[in-house]
Amino acid sequence: MQPVSLWLTNRRTQPPDMVITTPPANPRTQLTVTQSAVILKRFFFLERELIYLKAGWLPGTSHWESKLLLPEIAWESSLLAKELRQRVLELRYPERRIAIEGEEPLVAFFRRCGDAPTAVAFLTGLAFVVKPRILEIYRLYRSLSDQLDDGPTQRFLCHGISDLERQIARLQLTTRTAMDSMPEQADGARQWERALAALFSQLPIDALFSDEPMTDNSEASPLSGRLFAMARIGARDPRFQRAAFAWPDRHTPSDPGQGLQLQARQAVHHINEVWAAEMAAACIWDLGPTAPHEFLDDAARWCYDEIRHCRMGYERLKEWGFADHEIPLDSFSYDSGQFLDPLTRLGIIFYFEATYIHTKKERTLIFAELGDRLSSHDMDFDWADELIHTYYGKRWLEELLKQHGSRRKLSDVKEDAKAAVIAKIAEASEQEKLLTKEIFDRVMKKMMTIQESTLAE
């Protein structure tokens, strides 16, 4: 066997025609590791910005189906963003930081998608312009990416594309129903769609695949003439019964009742957990841009969980036979954070989670004993979610208090949050409390009618 040194010498002097070369047009070599990392980093910041905008618009969205949909698609985007972030770190290992430097124009471009004149317009822009363009971009990346060497990206982008296709179909259907229920906003929504389409015509897809940082040459002024600002009072669909308090024990602590009353109470409380989805969304908007990346993962899941709890109550009430106008909705818990700092807003949702979590397991058992399997089933899953949420609240309040250099402790934030909720309840007028009592009486009368009808069958 020849010495290694001689083998290396002979190897260096081999003529080129003894090497098997790869044709320049080989489809597997279109994107290098560095190019892939740059492009996927852009996708990550793109998805993250859209999560902020979906969360930001949630409290100000009144159309019911739109309000139920936004947290779900924001959570799905967070799953894709997490995969994108992880893949970029893998491709750039051992580097463990993803810096936004160089991608600010891309982020600013997509942020303008949030400057819609109304929530209906924002959803319309997502449905017919923004999401379809992103779908086109991701499909192009998959066609260029090596299915073997970049297999991990291929797999999660396949799931992301599937989510996008489903989101687009659902968004387009939902925006059409929103325009039908609020025809006065339809023209403005269509004008916004056209303005966004014109804006995106200035963004060639090639720009996202370039080695060079993107430049934004579009006009910087807001397309609708107004910059987006998050609503700090929760919007509610006029199809429902708007109330300061949806149930008497929401302003005055009292026994939750038994049997039929407890069933009705829990369903009404569940649907009104829409406020918790809104507060989680507010935390995403307020804290997400400067918080660790993992905060966005947890907060998006928290927001989605709370809207699922809301849907639990809504679907039970609808199954029992309630029309939308017979269902009461309030927003006082979300509204109590209107003038507070972001950490105390996070404290409000944590306060409710930590204070009332014990009731979830209790009512799971009570409803099972009553033979109400659906309410028991919902409460059991609710309880499982809330255990995770209390962990989220404790973890992120403690971590963000340190990050913000605050002298407050977790217990201080919880007390401040409790005080803010109590202060909001104290604003209730006797007329508002009387209206809540009337709502209670109507709901219970309906429940008794349903019960009598069921027994008669």
Residue, then its C-alpha position, 0 to 999 in steps of 0.5 A: m500500500q502506498p504511503v498517504s503522502l504519496w497518495l495525496t500527491n498523486r490525487r492533486t496531480q490527477p487531470p480533470d478528465m478523471v473526475i466525475t462532474t455534476p452538470p450545471a443544470n442539475p436540479r438538485t444544486q439550485l440552492t446552496v446551504t447559505q442561500s437556503a438559510v438566507i431565504l428561510k430566514r426571510f420566511f421566518f420573519l415574514e411569518r412572524e410579522l403576520i402572526y403579530l398582525k393577526a393577533g393585533w386585529l383580533p380584539g377589534t374584529s367583531h364578525w364572529e366567524s372571523k374572530l373564531l378563525l384568526p387565533e387558529i391561523a395565527w397558531e398554525s403560522s406560529l408552528l411554521a415559524k418555529e420550524l423555519r427558525q429551527r431549520v435556519l439554526e441547523l443550517r447555520y450551526p453552531e450559530r444560535r442567533i437569528a438577526i433581523e439585520g438586513e430584513e427590515p425592508l421585508v418586515a416593513f413591507f408586510r407590516r403595511c398589510g395591517d393598516a387596513p381601514t376595517a377588520v373585514a378589509f384586513l381579512t379580505g387582504l389576507a384571503f385574496v392577496v397576502k396568503p395566496r402570494i405566500l403560497e406561491i412563494y413557498r411552492l416555488y421554494r419547494s420546487l427549487s430546494d433539494q428534496l434529498d439534501d433539504g428533506p427536513t425543509q421539504r417536509f415542514l413546508c409541505h405541511g405549511i403549504s397544506d395549512l395555507e391552502r386550507q386557510i385561504a379557502r376558509l378565509q375567503l368563505t369567512t370574508r364573504t360572509a362578513m361582507d354579507s353581514m356588514p354590507e356597509q364595509a364591503d366596498g372598503a374591503r374590496q378597495w383595500e384588496r385592490a390597494l394590496a394587490a397593487l402593493f404586492s405587484q411591486l414585490p417580485i418573488d425573485a426578491l425573496f430568493s436573492d442573495e442580496p437584502m431586499t429593498d422596499n421601493s414602495e410608497a411608505s405612507p399607509l395604504s388606507g391613510r391610517l396606521f394600525a392601532m390595536a383595539r383595547i376594548g373588545a369588539r362584539d358581533p351585533r348578532f349577539q346580546r351585548a352586555a356589560f356582564a354576561w352572567p350575574d356572578r361576573h360582577t357579584p360573586s355567588d353560588p354557580g348553581q346546580g343542574l340546569q343553572l350550572q350547565a347554562r352558566q358554564a356554557v355562557h362562561h365558556i363562550n365569553e372566554v373570547w376575552a382571554a383569546e383577545m388578551a393573549a393576542a394583545c400580549i403577542w402584539d405588545l410583548g412579542p417583538t422584544a420577547p424571546h422567540e419561544f414566547l411567541d410559540d406559547a402565546a399563539r398556542w394560548c390564544y388558540d386554546e382560549i378561542r377553542h374554549c369559547r367555541m366549546g360554549y358556543e357549540r353547546l348553546k347552539e346544540w341546545g337550541f339557542a339563537d345567536h341573539e339569545i347568547p350574551l357576550d361581554s368584554f369587561s375582563y379584556d377591557s380592564g387592561q385598556f390603560l395598563d402596561p403589557l405585563t399587567r395585561l399578561g398578569i390579568i389572564f394569568y390571574f384568572e387561570a391560576t385563581y379558577i383552575h380548580t373549578k375545571k376538574e370539579r365540574t368535569l365530574i359534576f357534569a359526568e354525574l348529571g349525564d351531560r357527557l359533552s359538558s364534562h368532555d369540554m371541561d376535561f380538555d379545558w382543565a388540561d389546557e389551563l394547567i399548561h396556561t398557568y405554566y405559560g403565565k408563571r414562566w413568562l411573567e417571571e422571565l419578562l419581568k427580569q428582561h424589562g428590569s422591573r422590580r415587581k415580583l410575580s405576586d405583585v403583578k398578580e395583585d395589580a391584575k386583580a385590582a384592575v379587574i375589581a376596579k372595572i367591575a366597580e364601574a358597573s351601574e345598577q342598570e347594567k346589573l339589572l340587564t344582566k339579571e334579565i339576561f340570566d332570567r331569559v337564558m334560564k327560561k330557555m333552558m327549562t323550555i329545552q329541558e321540558s321539550t327533551l323530557a317530552e320526546 
